[in-house]
Every structure is written in structure tokens, then in C-alpha cells.
Amino acid sequence: MTSNLHHNGHKPILLGNARRGYRGVVQAIDPRVASSLQPVELESRLIELGFVEGAKVEVLHEGIIGRDPIAVRVDNITIAVRRREAMAVVLM
């Protein structure tokens, strides 16, 4: 039987589901989420923001209404991203 566990013992999580304080590493981008952007545009935007494979990510803050948007530290920069777009970022 195969397992979805990574070597650190954690299952992959989508950034859009992560709560404040979560720390992880970008494993992949899957731009096939509900977004106002086309998948290729969403993937390009996320990469430009620093969501590249191996980047360290920490959720710093959540918006008051619907926990949206979220403030995220990606390596050494801080950005805000909508949760629905953050659903395209797969973390470990």
C-alpha cells in the first residue's frame, strides 16, 4: 500500500486550507482551482510571487471576514493572497 506521507511525516496540504502559524515548503502548484484567472495566468502569478518548489512558507495572518485574504511569508518576503488562489499551492 502506498502512502501520501512525505519524508517529514506530514501529508500535503493546500495553502488555502492552512491556518495561521502553519509552516511548510512548496511542493507544487496545481492551477486547476476556481479562480477568476486562467490556469496558466494563475500559475505564472504565483511563481512571480515566489511560490516556487522548495520555497519556505508561513501563514502570518488571516483576514477577519472569511479568513480572507491571508498574509504569507514566502522565504523572506511577505505577501497577501486570496484563499481561492492559494488553493493552487501544494505544501509539505
All heavy atoms as an XYZ file, in Angstrom:
710
protein
N       0.850     -1.183      0.000
C       0.000      0.000      0.000
C       0.888      1.236      0.000
O       1.842      1.313      0.742
C      -0.901     -0.024      1.234
C      -1.841      1.146      1.276
S      -3.230      0.922      2.404
C      -2.494      1.278      3.965
N       0.539      2.217     -0.823
C       1.318      3.448     -0.886
C       0.766      4.468      0.090
O      -0.379      4.400      0.514
C       1.305      4.040     -2.309
O      -0.035      4.333     -2.667
C       1.940      3.075     -3.302
N       1.591      5.435      0.421
C       1.215      6.460      1.394
C       1.437      7.831      0.797
O       2.337      8.024     -0.013
C       2.070      6.300      2.655
O       1.862      7.376      3.526
N       0.618      8.787      1.209
C       0.789     10.176      0.786
C       1.705     10.941      1.732
O       1.818     12.148      1.637
C      -0.571     10.885      0.723
C      -1.389     10.406     -0.446
O      -0.858      9.946     -1.439
N      -2.698     10.504     -0.320
N       2.336     10.258      2.651
C       3.201     10.929      3.617
C       4.535     11.264      2.977
O       5.104     10.485      2.235
C       3.424     10.054      4.845
C       2.200      9.751      5.688
C       2.586      8.859      6.856
C       1.542     11.010      6.193
N       5.040     12.427      3.297
C       6.336     12.878      2.844
C       7.362     12.413      3.865
O       7.013     11.950      4.934
C       6.290     14.422      2.755
C       7.472     15.023      2.080
N       8.521     15.525      2.778
C       7.779     15.196      0.770
C       9.423     16.005      1.941
N       8.989     15.812      0.721
N       8.620     12.558      3.569
C       9.664     12.087      4.473
C       9.583     12.719      5.852
O      10.053     12.146      6.824
C      11.056     12.316      3.862
C      11.401     13.756      3.681
N      11.924     14.522      4.674
C      11.263     14.575      2.605
C      12.122     15.753      4.232
N      11.732     15.806      2.983
N       8.967     13.885      5.992
C       8.864     14.521      7.304
C       7.631     14.058      8.070
O       7.365     14.532      9.162
C       8.876     16.055      7.173
C       7.682     16.593      6.408
O       6.767     15.863      6.053
N       7.688     17.883      6.148
N       6.860     13.126      7.495
C       5.704     12.573      8.185
C       4.425     13.360      8.003
O       3.404     13.016      8.572
N       4.442     14.420      7.216
C       3.259     15.246      7.007
C       2.618     14.937      5.662
O       3.302     14.672      4.688
C       3.621     16.731      7.053
C       4.067     17.175      8.402
N       5.394     17.402      8.688
C       3.389     17.413      9.538
C       5.506     17.784      9.958
N       4.306     17.788     10.488
N       1.302     15.014      5.622
C       0.582     14.892      4.361
C       0.601     16.247      3.661
O       0.641     17.281      4.320
C      -0.863     14.471      4.615
C      -1.005     13.052      5.095
C      -2.463     12.694      5.217
C      -2.611     11.263      5.672
N      -4.021     10.870      5.752
N       0.521     16.250      2.344
C       0.432     17.531      1.626
C      -0.816     18.302      2.061
O      -1.842     17.714      2.386
C       0.330     17.115      0.163
C       0.873     15.733      0.106
C       0.545     15.114      1.433
N      -0.709     19.621      2.082
C      -1.834     20.497      2.420
C      -1.850     21.635      1.408
O      -0.794     22.073      0.937
C      -1.713     21.035      3.870
C      -2.929     21.884      4.233
C      -0.427     21.795      4.068
C      -2.967     22.337      5.695
N      -3.041     22.093      1.063
C      -3.163     23.249      0.180
C      -3.022     24.511      1.015
O      -3.610     24.606      2.107
C      -4.506     23.229     -0.541
C      -4.773     21.991     -1.401
C      -6.158     22.070     -2.020
C      -3.708     21.828     -2.465
N      -2.273     25.466      0.527
C      -2.062     26.709      1.260
C      -3.383     27.366      1.630
O      -3.524     27.926      2.715
C      -1.187     27.674      0.442
C      -0.931     29.034      1.059
C      -0.275     28.920      2.433
C      -0.072     29.880      0.127
N      -4.372     27.271      0.771
C      -5.680     27.864      1.049
C      -6.377     27.253      2.254
O      -7.271     27.870      2.829
N      -5.991     26.052      2.659
C      -6.574     25.390      3.832
C      -5.743     25.579      5.092
O      -6.166     25.179      6.172
C      -6.734     23.887      3.573
C      -7.789     23.591      2.544
O      -8.740     24.345      2.377
N      -7.630     22.502      1.832
N      -4.555     26.138      4.955
C      -3.649     26.298      6.095
C      -4.129     27.415      7.021
O      -4.669     28.420      6.570
C      -2.237     26.589      5.605
N      -3.925     27.210      8.295
C      -4.314     28.208      9.306
C      -3.096     29.023      9.714
O      -1.949     28.662      9.439
C      -4.894     27.507     10.537
C      -6.134     26.655     10.280
C      -7.295     27.438      9.713
N      -7.733     28.491     10.577
C      -8.934     28.610     11.104
N      -9.852     27.705     10.850
N      -9.244     29.634     11.871
N      -3.369     30.114     10.405
C      -2.314     30.997     10.899
C      -1.301     30.189     11.712
O      -1.670     29.346     12.527
C      -2.940     32.080     11.762
C      -1.963     33.112     12.203
C      -2.687     34.227     12.895
N      -1.776     34.823     13.845
C      -2.140     35.503     14.885
N      -3.403     35.682     15.153
N      -1.249     36.023     15.683
N      -0.028     30.431     11.443
C       1.042     29.743     12.140
C       1.583     28.532     11.401
O       2.646     28.021     11.739
N       0.864     28.057     10.377
C       1.322     26.889      9.635
C       2.612     27.214      8.891
O       2.753     28.287      8.305
C       0.257     26.423      8.632
C       0.708     25.211      7.853
C       0.507     23.938      8.362
C       1.378     25.339      6.647
C       0.955     22.809      7.680
C       1.823     24.225      5.953
C       1.613     22.973      6.475
O       2.059     21.871      5.797
N       3.541     26.283      8.922
C       4.791     26.412      8.176
C       4.956     25.184      7.298
O       4.704     24.067      7.745
C       5.986     26.506      9.117
C       6.005     27.782      9.913
C       7.178     27.809     10.837
N       7.113     29.016     11.649
C       8.089     29.438     12.410
N       9.200     28.740     12.498
N       7.958     30.542     13.100
N       5.369     25.411      6.080
C       5.577     24.311      5.160
C       6.503     24.715      4.036
O       7.057     25.816      4.032
N       6.654     23.812      3.094
C       7.518     24.031      1.941
C       6.699     23.766      0.689
O       5.954     22.783      0.625
C       8.747     23.084      2.000
C       9.607     23.222      0.757
C       9.571     23.355      3.251
N       6.842     24.637     -0.310
C       6.105     24.467     -1.564
C       6.575     23.192     -2.254
O       7.769     23.000     -2.481
C       6.298     25.680     -2.505
C       5.610     25.437     -3.845
C       5.769     26.949     -1.861
N       5.615     22.326     -2.538
C       5.898     21.092     -3.255
C       5.543     21.246     -4.731
O       6.249     20.743     -5.596
C       5.106     19.933     -2.651
C       5.319     18.623     -3.359
C       4.448     17.518     -2.809
O       3.498     17.759     -2.080
N       4.763     16.297     -3.162
N       4.419     21.930     -5.014
C       3.955     22.070     -6.399
C       2.903     23.160     -6.486
O       2.399     23.632     -5.469
C       3.362     20.745     -6.888
N       2.576     23.532     -7.711
C       1.456     24.422     -7.991
C       0.501     23.660     -8.895
O       0.914     23.096     -9.909
C       1.898     25.732     -8.662
C       2.761     26.545     -7.695
C       0.691     26.544     -9.124
C       3.295     27.830     -8.281
N      -0.770     23.634     -8.499
C      -1.813     22.998     -9.304
C      -2.855     24.072     -9.603
O      -3.753     24.311     -8.805
C      -2.440     21.825     -8.552
C      -3.507     21.118     -9.377
O      -3.731     21.510    -10.538
O      -4.111     20.173     -8.850
N      -2.736     24.762    -10.731
C      -3.574     25.928    -11.021
C      -5.006     25.607    -11.446
O      -5.744     26.502    -11.831
C      -2.812     26.614    -12.150
C      -2.146     25.503    -12.872
C      -1.766     24.514    -11.787
N      -5.435     24.362    -11.336
C      -6.787     23.982    -11.758
C      -7.799     24.208    -10.638
O      -8.583     23.335    -10.318
C      -6.802     22.528    -12.211
C      -5.891     22.257    -13.403
C      -5.765     20.795    -13.686
N      -5.100     20.172    -12.527
C      -4.997     18.870    -12.331
N      -5.507     18.037    -13.198
N      -4.383     18.388    -11.273
N      -7.786     25.376    -10.027
C      -8.719     25.719     -8.954
C      -9.684     26.781     -9.457
O      -9.442     27.426    -10.477
C      -7.978     26.228     -7.693
C      -7.081     25.155     -7.128
C      -7.188     27.490     -7.987
N     -10.758     26.976     -8.711
C     -11.729     28.011     -9.079
C     -11.102     29.382     -8.858
O     -10.823     29.765     -7.733
C     -12.993     27.856     -8.246
N     -10.846     30.080     -9.913
C     -10.227     31.400     -9.840
C     -10.729     32.233    -11.003
O     -11.152     31.697    -12.029
C      -8.703     31.276     -9.906
O      -8.106     32.552    -10.004
N     -10.665     33.535    -10.847
C     -11.042     34.423    -11.946
C      -9.962     34.437    -13.028
O     -10.185     34.914    -14.129
C     -11.284     35.837    -11.420
O     -10.118     36.322    -10.789
N      -8.797     33.883    -12.707
C      -7.690     33.821    -13.658
C      -7.690     32.488    -14.391
O      -8.115     31.466    -13.846
C      -6.357     33.978    -12.923
C      -6.136     35.267    -12.151
C      -4.841     35.190    -11.364
C      -6.115     36.455    -13.091
N      -7.191     32.499    -15.610
C      -6.974     31.264    -16.338
C      -5.852     30.485    -15.648
O      -4.962     31.100    -15.045
C      -6.579     31.565    -17.787
C      -7.679     32.224    -18.591
C      -8.868     31.280    -18.762
O      -8.720     30.097    -19.003
N     -10.068     31.827    -18.605
N      -5.853     29.149    -15.718
C      -4.819     28.363    -15.028
C      -3.391     28.799    -15.329
O      -2.574     28.917    -14.408
C      -5.088     26.930    -15.515
C      -6.557     26.915    -15.778
C      -6.856     28.284    -16.340
N      -3.076     29.080    -16.587
C      -1.711     29.483    -16.931
C      -1.373     30.841    -16.304
O      -0.247     31.065    -15.863
C      -1.481     29.472    -18.459
C      -2.257     30.577    -19.149
C      -0.015     29.543    -18.781
N      -2.357     31.751    -16.232
C      -2.138     33.059    -15.615
C      -1.944     32.926    -14.103
O      -1.076     33.586    -13.526
C      -3.318     33.990    -15.886
C      -3.470     34.393    -17.331
C      -4.750     35.176    -17.561
O      -5.830     34.664    -17.201
O      -4.648     36.296    -18.088
N      -2.750     32.066    -13.473
C      -2.641     31.863    -12.029
C      -1.288     31.257    -11.686
O      -0.606     31.727    -10.768
C      -3.771     30.959    -11.531
C      -3.731     30.597    -10.048
C      -3.751     31.844     -9.169
C      -4.891     29.673     -9.699
N      -0.879     30.246    -12.431
C       0.419     29.619    -12.173
C       1.549     30.631    -12.322
O       2.440     30.715    -11.480
C       0.634     28.445    -13.121
C       1.935     27.719    -12.886
C       2.105     26.516    -13.787
O       1.517     26.475    -14.886
O       2.836     25.593    -13.375
N       1.502     31.420    -13.385
C       2.531     32.434    -13.620
C       2.565     33.458    -12.490
O       3.638     33.823    -12.002
C       2.269     33.123    -14.957
O       3.202     34.136    -15.182
N       1.400     33.913    -12.058
C       1.320     34.907    -10.984
C       1.907     34.362     -9.688
O       2.677     35.030     -9.003
C      -0.130     35.318    -10.756
C      -0.307     36.333     -9.649
C      -1.765     36.787     -9.546
N      -1.904     37.834     -8.571
C      -2.115     37.619     -7.268
N      -2.207     36.400     -6.796
N      -2.236     38.637     -6.438
N       1.551     33.127     -9.336
C       2.054     32.529     -8.093
C       3.568     32.345     -8.137
O       4.259     32.603     -7.143
C       1.342     31.202     -7.822
C      -0.135     31.330     -7.454
C      -0.802     29.959     -7.433
C      -0.315     32.041     -6.111
N       4.084     31.941     -9.283
C       5.534     31.795     -9.423
C       6.221     33.146     -9.287
O       7.237     33.275     -8.602
C       5.889     31.112    -10.756
C       5.466     29.639    -10.695
C       7.369     31.244    -11.075
C       5.539     28.915    -12.020
N       5.657     34.190     -9.899
C       6.230     35.530     -9.793
C       6.237     36.031     -8.350
O       7.112     36.795     -7.952
C       5.457     36.506    -10.677
C       5.703     36.303    -12.152
C       4.776     37.132    -13.029
O       3.905     37.858    -12.500
O       4.926     37.044    -14.262
N       5.244     35.595     -7.548
C       5.176     35.988     -6.144
C       6.169     35.212     -5.278
O       6.343     35.535     -4.107
C       3.756     35.798     -5.603
C       2.711     36.762     -6.156
C       1.319     36.342     -5.700
C       3.011     38.192     -5.714
N       6.778     34.173     -5.836
C       7.783     33.424     -5.088
C       7.394     32.013     -4.703
O       8.155     31.315     -4.037
N       6.204     31.574     -5.104
C       5.755     30.218     -4.781
C       6.395     29.229     -5.748
O       5.755     28.716     -6.654
C       4.225     30.125     -4.841
C       3.537     30.896     -3.758
C       2.964     32.125     -4.021
C       3.467     30.396     -2.468
C       2.321     32.837     -3.025
C       2.830     31.100     -1.457
C       2.259     32.331     -1.735
N       7.669     28.979     -5.543
C       8.417     28.038     -6.362
C       8.739     26.806     -5.520
O       8.776     26.876     -4.285
C       9.710     28.664     -6.922
C       9.393     29.801     -7.879
C      10.611     29.145     -5.809
N       8.951     25.695     -6.172
C       9.242     24.457     -5.467
C      10.420     24.638     -4.501
O      11.457     25.176     -4.876
C       9.566     23.345     -6.467
C       9.710     21.989     -5.832
C       9.907     20.879     -6.848
O       9.598     21.085     -8.035
O      10.374     19.824     -6.428
N      10.213     24.249     -3.261
C      11.250     24.348     -2.243
C      11.195     25.613     -1.401
O      11.895     25.710     -0.393
N      10.365     26.592     -1.779
C      10.259     27.836     -1.005
C       9.591     27.557      0.341
O       8.617     26.812      0.419
C       9.469     28.883     -1.777
N      10.119     28.153      1.390
C       9.538     28.018      2.725
C       8.391     29.001      2.866
O       8.509     30.162      2.475
C      10.592     28.294      3.797
C      11.691     27.271      3.788
C      12.761     27.622      4.795
C      13.920     26.642      4.653
N      15.064     27.054      5.459
N       7.276     28.525      3.421
C       6.058     29.328      3.530
C       5.561     29.300      4.973
O       5.577     28.263      5.625
C       4.959     28.772      2.598
C       3.645     29.512      2.781
C       5.409     28.833      1.148
N       5.119     30.468      5.458
C       4.495     30.559      6.779
C       3.272     31.459      6.670
O       3.352     32.560      6.125
C       5.465     31.148      7.801
C       4.863     31.296      9.174
C       5.798     31.938     10.189
O       6.924     32.327      9.819
O       5.392     32.047     11.357
N       2.131     30.990      7.194
C       0.910     31.798      7.212
C       0.990     32.722      8.420
O       1.026     32.266      9.559
C      -0.353     30.911      7.272
C      -1.604     31.783      7.299
C      -0.395     29.952      6.083
N       1.026     34.030      8.162
C       1.213     35.014      9.223
C      -0.088     35.584      9.770
O      -0.185     35.888     10.957
C       2.067     36.179      8.702
C       3.449     35.822      8.181
C       4.099     37.055      7.573
C       4.308     35.244      9.292
N      -1.074     35.780      8.897
C      -2.302     36.469      9.297
C      -3.445     36.042      8.399
O      -3.235     35.729      7.232
C      -2.088     37.989      9.199
C      -3.241     38.791      9.675
N      -3.552     38.938     10.995
C      -4.166     39.484      8.984
C      -4.638     39.697     11.101
N      -5.021     40.045      9.893
N      -4.648     36.057      8.961
C      -5.856     35.757      8.201
C      -6.797     36.946      8.288
O      -6.910     37.566      9.347
C      -6.563     34.528      8.775
C      -5.710     33.290      8.774
C      -6.368     32.125      9.485
O      -7.122     32.341     10.461
O      -6.131     31.001      9.063
N      -7.465     37.261      7.189
C      -8.436     38.342      7.184
C      -9.589     38.048      8.133
O      -9.870     36.894      8.467
N     -10.272     39.085      8.560
C     -11.362     38.954      9.531
C     -12.583     38.281      8.906
O     -13.175     37.388      9.485
C     -11.735     40.331     10.100
C     -10.565     40.891     10.888
C     -12.979     40.228     10.969
C     -10.748     42.318     11.331
N     -12.953     38.691      7.718
C     -14.155     38.162      7.072
C     -13.776     36.944      6.231
O     -13.049     37.058      5.250
C     -14.841     39.233      6.205
C     -15.237     40.405      7.085
C     -16.027     38.654      5.457
C     -15.771     41.590      6.348
N     -14.255     35.794      6.627
C     -13.985     34.568      5.881
C     -12.523     34.158      5.868
O     -12.108     33.408      4.991
N     -11.726     34.693      6.779
C     -10.283     34.388      6.854
C      -9.573     34.706      5.536
O      -8.603     34.064      5.171
C     -10.062     32.923      7.247
C     -10.594     32.557      8.592
C     -10.408     31.087      8.990
N      -9.401     30.363      8.269
C      -9.646     29.252      7.551
N     -10.854     28.763      7.467
N      -8.661     28.637      6.937
N     -10.075     35.714      4.825
C      -9.542     36.042      3.510
C      -9.283     37.537      3.415
O     -10.116     38.314      3.883
C     -10.560     35.611      2.448
C      -9.974     35.457      1.066
O      -8.787     35.093      0.972
O     -10.697     35.693      0.101
N      -8.176     37.970      2.844
C      -7.047     37.221      2.318
C      -6.131     36.743      3.457
O      -6.390     37.031      4.622
C      -6.318     38.243      1.443
C      -6.561     39.535      2.133
C      -7.970     39.415      2.705
N      -5.049     36.066      3.070
C      -4.077     35.642      4.063
C      -2.754     36.337      3.770
O      -2.421     36.605      2.612
C      -3.885     34.113      4.077
C      -3.512     33.565      2.704
C      -5.120     33.425      4.609
C      -3.216     32.067      2.682
N      -2.024     36.659      4.838
C      -0.671     37.195      4.698
C       0.274     36.018      4.878
O       0.152     35.241      5.826
C      -0.392     38.264      5.747
N       1.191     35.892      3.944
C       2.080     34.740      3.904
C       3.515     35.217      3.735
O       3.784     36.113      2.939
C       1.707     33.827      2.715
C       2.611     32.632      2.632
C       0.258     33.393      2.798
N       4.430     34.603      4.496
C       5.852     34.847      4.263
C       6.334     33.736      3.351
O       6.160     32.556      3.662
C       6.648     34.840      5.560
C       8.147     35.081      5.310
C       8.948     35.269      6.573
N       8.535     36.510      7.212
C       8.122     36.588      8.480
N       8.082     35.516      9.241
N       7.773     37.739      8.999
N       6.900     34.112      2.220
C       7.469     33.167      1.270
C       8.964     33.448      1.241
O       9.383     34.506      0.786
C       6.860     33.328     -0.143
C       7.452     32.300     -1.094
C       5.348     33.219     -0.104
N       9.729     32.491      1.768
C      11.158     32.688      2.008
C      11.328     33.959      2.845
O      10.988     33.950      4.007
C      11.969     32.676      0.724
C      12.165     31.249      0.190
O      12.136     30.303      1.002
O      12.342     31.089     -1.023
N      11.778     35.068      2.293
C      11.991     36.260      3.115
C      11.160     37.460      2.669
O      11.508     38.597      2.972
C      13.481     36.617      3.165
C      14.056     36.838      1.786
O      13.375     36.680      0.781
N      15.318     37.199      1.724
N      10.051     37.218      1.960
C       9.147     38.315      1.607
C       7.761     38.019      2.170
O       7.407     36.866      2.394
C       9.056     38.545      0.077
C       8.475     37.320     -0.627
C      10.397     38.910     -0.506
C       8.033     37.595     -2.051
N       6.976     39.068      2.410
C       5.615     38.911      2.911
C       4.651     39.423      1.856
O       4.827     40.521      1.329
C       5.429     39.702      4.222
O       6.386     39.228      5.178
C       4.029     39.515      4.774
N       3.638     38.593      1.550
C       2.647     38.957      0.545
C       1.261     38.603      1.049
O       1.113     37.840      1.993
C       2.906     38.243     -0.800
C       2.838     36.730     -0.615
C       4.216     38.647     -1.402
C       2.756     35.981     -1.913
N       0.245     39.166      0.401
C      -1.148     38.798      0.669
C      -1.670     38.078     -0.563
O      -1.362     38.450     -1.695
C      -1.989     40.041      0.955
N      -2.444     37.030     -0.316
C      -3.004     36.246     -1.418
C      -4.410     35.806     -1.037
O      -4.701     35.566      0.136
C      -2.085     35.038     -1.754
C      -1.971     34.080     -0.609
C      -2.518     34.352     -3.016
N      -5.303     35.746     -2.020
C      -6.659     35.258     -1.778
C      -6.615     33.762     -1.514
O      -5.858     33.034     -2.147
C      -7.540     35.518     -3.002
C      -7.780     36.968     -3.268
C      -8.705     37.101     -4.477
N      -8.771     38.483     -4.878
C      -8.506     38.931     -6.090
N      -8.181     38.079     -7.054
N      -8.587     40.199     -6.371
N      -7.476     33.311     -0.629
C      -7.507     31.877     -0.304
C      -7.814     31.028     -1.527
O      -7.238     29.967     -1.703
C      -8.521     31.593      0.795
C      -7.950     31.920      2.150
C      -8.653     31.133      3.231
N      -8.109     31.549      4.508
C      -7.112     30.924      5.126
N      -6.573     29.865      4.608
N      -6.670     31.373      6.277
N      -8.743     31.479     -2.371
C      -9.090     30.638     -3.526
C      -7.896     30.470     -4.466
O      -7.753     29.428     -5.093
C     -10.320     31.170     -4.246
C     -10.088     32.463     -4.991
C     -11.337     32.841     -5.778
N     -11.106     34.110     -6.431
C     -11.916     35.138     -6.364
N     -13.034     35.046     -5.695
N     -11.635     36.254     -6.997
N      -7.040     31.461     -4.557
C      -5.841     31.333     -5.380
C      -4.773     30.542     -4.644
O      -4.002     29.811     -5.254
C      -5.346     32.699     -5.816
C      -6.328     33.353     -6.776
C      -5.982     34.782     -7.126
O      -4.997     35.327     -6.581
O      -6.717     35.370     -7.942
N      -4.744     30.653     -3.309
C      -3.792     29.893     -2.506
C      -4.089     28.397     -2.556
O      -3.213     27.581     -2.256
C      -3.813     30.394     -1.064
N      -5.294     28.023     -2.952
C      -5.649     26.615     -3.072
C      -4.822     25.917     -4.159
O      -4.778     24.695     -4.223
C      -7.141     26.450     -3.360
C      -8.033     26.903     -2.229
S      -7.771     26.010     -0.707
C      -8.739     24.557     -1.040
N      -4.150     26.676     -4.999
C      -3.327     26.096     -6.054
C      -1.925     25.735     -5.561
O      -1.182     25.063     -6.269
C      -3.218     27.073     -7.226
N      -1.561     26.163     -4.354
C      -0.208     25.916     -3.832
C      -0.248     24.702     -2.906
O      -0.921     24.704     -1.890
C       0.320     27.154     -3.075
C       1.727     26.884     -2.561
C       0.303     28.386     -3.971
N       0.507     23.661     -3.286
C       0.595     22.433     -2.504
C       1.822     22.503     -1.625
O       2.934     22.713     -2.117
C       0.668     21.190     -3.426
C       0.733     19.909     -2.599
C      -0.494     21.165     -4.408
N       1.612     22.338     -0.314
C       2.701     22.418      0.664
C       2.958     21.079      1.335
O       2.078     20.245      1.417
C       2.358     23.437      1.754
C       2.049     24.856      1.327
C       1.606     25.670      2.526
C       3.260     25.494      0.671
N       4.146     20.923      1.832
C       4.516     19.799      2.684
C       4.986     20.343      4.007
O       5.500     21.388      4.114
C       5.642     18.980      2.054
C       5.169     18.159      0.899
S       3.873     17.034      1.337
C       4.784     15.591      1.624
